[in-house]
Amino acid sequence: MSLIQPSRALPGPDHGPGQGELSYLRTAPRHLVDRSAIADVLITDWQRTGADTFFLGAQWPRGHAFYAPIAGAWYDPLLAAESLRQASLLVGQTYYGIPRGHQWVVGELDIEVVPAALLLGSRPAEIRLEVARSPDPAAAAAADTGAGAATVMTVEAELLRDDDAFVGAGRISLDVLSPAAYAALRGDRLGPPAGLPPLPEALPPPVVGRLDVRDVVLGVPVARSGRGGHTWQLRVDPSHPALFDHPVDHVPAMLLLEAARQAAQAVCAPYRVLPIEVRSAFHRPVELDLACHIAATPLPQQDAAEDTAIRVTASQDGTLVFDSLVVAALCD
């Protein structure tokens, strides 16, 4: 039986359909969005608008410590991905009774944004996420047959800013696992590893669009393939305050998204690019103590006016563990 039960709503600031405006005055409780640092909580308010639809508020700071503005002009599009991730966890726990202590494993995460709507303003951006949960076909089939099924939490969202300007849209799918199910999945990999391999030498920060070497997640190239492709070793630093907000036993999804973004930027260097579409699949947990190789290959363009599309993959021990399509526009 699925853990997700729409009738099991927990207490929260639920104003009801059409009742009350979203507030941006304070952040959501940290445990509802799987963050330890208050500064990294983006969600501010939430309300149910239908059986499986919700509005959530998020505030994007103009100078986030990690998701800094792109070229000093645009909000980082990965703020949309992190907002969607936080929103899905909050909705699952608040409205579908997912207990604390269950593990959320990202399976897919897609975002698409409108560059003009990401331009910085004179104050932090107030974002409204209009969220809808998609039915879990596996859970529905299990209900019909009486069989057990893995719980999947899939939500889609449109993001609007301030005066209802359309910012973009996204979709995230997560496996929700009980502690016992997660322990069975991870086996002897459960819990942080005893030791980690040395960090590879970082690429120069400007090559990947960063200012601080501590925020670089790609090591110096270990190979160069044909057609302009590159391969780097993923830099896994559990002391990083944003990417490793709390101890985990595998590489966080947002670190892999950051690797995809930095790989796309490295391929396009010295030009600065703004990711406008990122479509990613997380095939299996990426281990902390095994070398992970990130490869990027530009896809053919039909004409010079097209945005650049880059396929980014991650592999461990020769097995594909993550892949992403990044579409990037040149920053003017």
N, C-alpha and C positions, 0 to 999 in steps of 0.2 A: 504493500500500500504506500502511496506517495506521502511524503512528509508534508507536502504543501496542501493545506486545507483552508480554502477561502473563508470559512466561517469562524476560524480561530484567530480573530483579530486581537492583538494586544493593545494596552493603553498607549496613546500617543496623541500629538496635537492634531487630531482629525477633525477638521471643520465641517466635513460633509460636502456633498455636491453643491457647488455654487455658493458656498458660505465662507466668507472671509478671504482676505488676501494673504498671499505667502509673505512670511516675515524673513528679513535678512539681518536681524539684530543679534542673533547668537547661533552658535553651531549646534549640530545634532550631537547626542552622546557618542563618545568615541567608539564604544563597543558595537554600536549599530552599523558602523561603516568600516570596521576593522582597521582603525588607526589608533596609535598610541599617543601621537603628538597632536595637541589641539590645533596647532598651526596648519596641519595637513588635512583637517576636516573641512571639506568644501560645502557639504549639505547643511542648510540652515533651517528648513521647515518642510513639512510634508502634509498632504491631505488626500483622502480617498475621494474620487469623483465618480466611481462606478464600481461594479463587481470586481473588475480586474484592471481598472485604470486609476491613475494617480497623478497629482501634481507635486513636484518637489522643487524647492528653491536651492540654488547654489550660488555662492559668491566667489568670483575669481579675482584674486588680488592682482594689482598691477605689477607687483614685484615679488612673485613667489620665489622662495629660496632655491628651488630646483627647477620648477616649470617656469623659467624666466621668459620674458618676451622674446619673440623671434625678430632679429634685426632691429630691436628697440622699438618696433612699431605694432606688432601683432601679438595677441594672446597666443600662448603655446597651444596648438590643437590637442595635445595630449591631456590638457585640462578637461576636455570633453570626454575623453576615455576614462579618466579617473573619476569624474563626476558620475558617469554612467555606472562604473563599477560600484561606487559607494551607494548610489541610489538603489541598485539591485539588491545589495545586502540589506539595506534598511527596509525596503519593501518586503523582502522575504521574512525577516525577523518580526517586523511590526504587524504585518497583515496576514501572513500565512503560517505563523507559529513555528518557524524554524528555530530550534532551541540554540541557546548559546553553547559553544563547544563543538558544534558541527563544523565541518571543513567545507570551504567553498573552493572548487577547482575550476578555473576558467577554461572553457573549451573553445569558444570563438568570441572575438571582439572586433566589431567593425565600427568605424566612424567616418563621416564625411562632413566637411565644414565649408562655409562660404567665407572666403578671405576678407571681404569688405566688412563682414559682421564681426571680425576678430580684431579690428583696429582698436588700439588702446584709447580710452577716453580720459576724462578728468577725474573719474572716481572708479572704484572697483565695479566690475560688471556684475549685474544681478541677472542670473540665469534662471529661467523656468524650464524644468524638464517635464514634458507631458509623456508619461510613461504608461505602457500597456504590457501586461504579462501575457505571453503566448501560452496556449495549452501545451501540456507535456504529452505527446502522442503515446509514449511508452507507458506512462502512468494510466492514461485512459484505457489502453489495451489491457493492462493488468487488472484494472477494475472490472472489465468485462469478463475476463477469464479467471479471476481470483488468484492470478499469479503475482509474485512480487516484481517490482521494477525499480530501477535506479531513479532517483529524484533529479529532475533537471529544472532549473530555474532559468527561463528565457524571457528577457524583456526587450522591448523596443522603445525608443524615445525620440521625440523631437525636442530640440533645444531652441529657446527663444530668449532674447536679451532685451532688458530695459523696456523699450517702447514696442515690444512684440516683434522686433526684427528677427527673422529666421537666421539662426546661427548654423544649424546643421542637424544631423540625425545620427542615430547609432543603434546598435544591437549587440547584446551580450548574452551568452549562454554559459551557465555554470552547472557543474555537477555538485549536488549537495550531499555530503557523506556524514553519517554518524561517526562518532569516535571509533567504534568497532570496525565499521566498513573502511574507514580511512586507514586504520592500522593494518587491516588485511591487504589493502592496496599497496601500502608502502613497505610492509614486511620489515626486513632488517634495516631499511632506509628511514624508518620512523625516527623523527627527532633530528636536531642539527648534528652534522658529522663531527667526529673528533678533531679532524684537521682538514685544512684546505691547501690546495697547491698555491705556490707563489703567484702573485699578480703579474701578468705580463706587462711589459713596458707599454704605457699608454700612447695612443696617437696624440699628436699635438692638438690641444683643445680647439684652435680655430678650424681645423680640418673637419671636425664633427659639430661645429656650431656651438662650442662651449667656451667659457672663460676660465673655468677652474679645472685643473687636471683631475681632481677627485671626482668630478662628474663625468669623466670619459669612461665609457663602458666597453670600448674596443681597444684591443692590444695592437701592436705594430703588425703589419700584414705578414701572414705566414705563407701566402701563396697569391698568385695572380693568374687567373684563368683567361681563356680567350674571350673575345667580344667585350672587353672592358670589365670583366668580372673581378672581384676581389674576395679574399677570405681573411678573416681576423679571428683571434681568440677572444672570447667573451671575458671581460674583467668582472669577477665576482667579489665584491667587497662588502661583507656583512656588517661592517661598521658604518656604511653609508646611511645617514640619518633619514633620508627620504625613501630610497629604494628598499632599505631594510628597516622599516619602522619598528619591527619587533622580530624576535627569533623565529625562523622558519626552517623547514627541512628540504626545501627545493627552491629553485630560482623563481622569484615572483614574476607574475605576468607583466607588470608594468616595467620591470627591468628588460624583458624581452622586447616590449614595444619600444622602449628607449633605444635598444640596440638596433632595431629596424630603422628607426628615425635617423640615428647617427650613421648607420651604414648608407642610407640614401644620401645624406648630406656629404659623406666622404666621397661617394661616387661622383657627385656633382661639383665638388670643390674644384676651383676656388669660388664658384658661384654659390650664393646663399639661397637656400630653398625653403619654402613653406609647405609642409605636408598638408594636402587638402583631402586626401582619402587614404585610409589605412584599413586593410581587411586582413585579419590574422586568424590563424588556427593553431591551437596549442594541442599537440598530438599526445604528449605524455609529459609527466613531470621532468623538469630539467635538473639533474643532480648538481649539488653544490661542489662536490669534490672530484668531479670528472671534467676534463677539458671540454669546452663547448665551442664549436667553430661556427662563426657567422659568415655566410657567403652572400654576396649581392651581385646581381647581374641586371644591367639596364635592358629593358625590353625595346624592341624595334618601334620607331615612331613612323607614322604615316606621313607626317609633314612636320616642318620645323616649328610650327605654331602650337603643336600639341604639348600638353604638360608631360613631364618626364615620369615614366612608370618604371619601377625597379622591383624586382622580386628578391626578397631577402629570406634566407633559410637558416635554421640552426640545426646542428647535428652533434650527437655524442656517440662515440664508438661506431661511427658509420651509419647511425640510425637517425632519420629525420625526426626531430622533436618539435619543431615550430616552423611555420612559414607565414610570410606576410607579403602582401602587395602594397607598396607605397607609391602613391601618385603625388608628385610634388610640383609646385609652381615656383618659378624664379621670383625672388624678391626684387622689386624695382627700387 
